[in-house]
């Protein structure tokens, strides 16, 4: 993610956690932002996916569901 496209604040914190090789669980993102889990899920669906056009993937693991940004983390090119 380019510095210009990266969200700031707590949303940027969530994106940063998901960019790690190990990704981030809902619990980790909730604790880092001090948001309730439903607020983190809402931020992922609304701000991260729709507003910032970042592709979020998730998979079930032994530690629970892990969220990551897709390798090419842009869903679609923005209309200039």
C-alpha positions as CSV (number, residue, x, y, z in Angstrom):
1,X,0.0,0.0,0.0
2,X,1.4,3.4,-0.9
3,X,1.6,5.9,1.9
4,X,-1.0,8.1,0.1
5,X,-3.5,5.3,0.0
6,X,-3.0,3.9,3.5
7,X,-5.7,4.9,6.0
8,X,-4.7,6.7,9.1
9,X,-5.5,6.3,12.8
10,X,-7.1,3.2,14.1
11,X,-8.1,2.1,10.6
12,X,-4.4,2.3,9.6
13,X,-3.6,0.2,12.6
14,X,-6.0,-2.5,11.4
15,X,-4.5,-2.4,7.9
16,X,-1.0,-2.6,9.4
17,X,-1.9,-5.7,11.4
18,X,-3.4,-7.4,8.4
19,X,-0.2,-6.6,6.4
20,X,1.9,-8.7,8.7
21,X,2.9,-12.2,7.3
22,X,0.9,-13.9,10.0
23,X,-2.1,-11.6,9.5
24,X,-4.4,-10.6,12.4
25,X,-7.3,-12.1,14.2
26,X,-10.5,-10.2,15.1
27,X,-9.4,-10.3,18.7
28,X,-6.0,-8.8,18.0
29,X,-7.6,-6.0,15.9
30,X,-10.2,-5.4,18.6
31,X,-7.6,-5.2,21.4
32,X,-5.3,-2.9,19.3
33,X,-8.1,-0.4,18.5
34,X,-10.1,-0.8,21.7
35,X,-13.1,-1.4,19.4
36,X,-15.7,-4.2,19.9
37,X,-15.5,-7.1,17.5
38,X,-18.6,-6.0,15.5
39,X,-17.1,-2.5,15.0
40,X,-13.9,-4.1,13.6
41,X,-15.9,-6.3,11.2
42,X,-17.9,-3.2,10.1
43,X,-14.7,-1.2,9.5
44,X,-13.3,-4.1,7.4
45,X,-16.4,-4.3,5.3
46,X,-17.1,-0.6,5.0
47,X,-13.9,1.5,5.2
48,X,-11.3,-1.0,4.3
49,X,-13.1,-2.9,1.5
50,X,-15.5,-0.2,0.1
51,X,-13.9,3.1,0.8
52,X,-10.2,2.3,0.4
53,X,-10.7,-0.5,-2.1
54,X,-8.4,-3.0,-0.3
55,X,-9.0,-6.7,-0.8
56,X,-9.3,-8.5,2.5
57,X,-8.9,-12.3,2.7
58,X,-9.6,-14.5,5.7
59,X,-9.0,-18.1,6.5
60,X,-9.7,-20.4,9.5
61,X,-6.6,-21.5,11.4
62,X,-5.9,-23.2,14.6
63,X,-5.9,-19.8,16.3
64,X,-9.2,-18.7,14.8
65,X,-10.0,-16.7,11.7
66,X,-7.0,-14.8,10.4
67,X,-7.5,-11.7,8.2
68,X,-4.9,-10.5,5.7
69,X,-4.7,-8.1,2.8
70,X,-4.6,-9.9,-0.5
71,X,-1.2,-9.8,-2.2
72,X,-2.3,-7.3,-4.8
73,X,-4.4,-5.5,-2.3
74,X,-6.5,-3.4,-4.6
75,X,-10.0,-4.6,-5.6
76,X,-10.4,-2.3,-8.6
77,X,-8.6,0.8,-10.0
78,X,-10.0,4.0,-8.7
79,X,-11.8,6.2,-11.2
80,X,-9.5,9.2,-11.6
